[in-house]
Amino acid sequence: MTDNPIKVGGVETFSTVDFPEKISAVVFMQGCPWRCPFCHNAILQDTAADSGFIWEKFIEFLKTRRKVLDGVVFSGGEPLVQDGLENAILEVKSLGFAIGLHTGGYRPAHLQKILPLLDWVGFDIKAPLNAEHYTKAIGIQAASQLPKIKESLDILLKSSVDFECRTTCDPRILSIDDIKNIGDTLSSLGVKKYFLQKYRPIESDTTTTDSDCEQFFLNSNLIDGLRSQFPVFDIRK
Ligand code: SF4
């Protein structure tokens, strides 16, 4: 791959949890414009960092895994940042793998362009879709980001590509009412699959307790409401 080479921070060579109903490898793309306080991949945020990862070697590895893996997920970081994503996907797809994408919807035009190549998208909804909440969730001023996020979600809703929305329930930035708000919004927009993910405190977070993190899932009013709003809803811990 010579045009627009991608920068990769690392890979997970075998995963059963990152691509629904598929055994996959996960490509962690380097670079993210956001600074979510719950980020477990902060090392991937710096767009300029160079991990020394050699893409061609990974492609050679994938050629030996055709009978083991069903798909490859491009994750991050934020994969849509990199212009080389399309070529990388084409290269992996030509080997016969299904393609998944994890994104927060940072570049809708890029998402639109690569959408025909995708088999599934995991779309992060980090907070209620307003500037005040989203600024807390992505760690930068969100007013200019929200239109892009909403446009990306709209692109997915209008497409035939399988996708889910998911929210990491960080009690430092989200309340139970916030999650209800997100559920109401997504349900009214026509989202069919929604998942809540348990926040696991990052290393620097020494005050959030497990019961703080569990409170969302123990609230039967919230959970029952979400189950009734979405054809597919579940909790990931
Ligand atoms: S979008 Fe993902 S990679 Fe970027 S800061 Fe947030 S959690 Fe980390």
Boltz pocket constraint, residues with backbone or C-beta under 6 A from the ligand:
constraints:
  - pocket:
      binder: B
      contacts: [[A, 32], [A, 33], [A, 34], [A, 35], [A, 36], [A, 38], [A, 39], [A, 40], [A, 41], [A, 42], [A, 44], [A, 45], [A, 76], [A, 77], [A, 78], [A, 104], [A, 137], [A, 138]]
      max_distance: 6.0
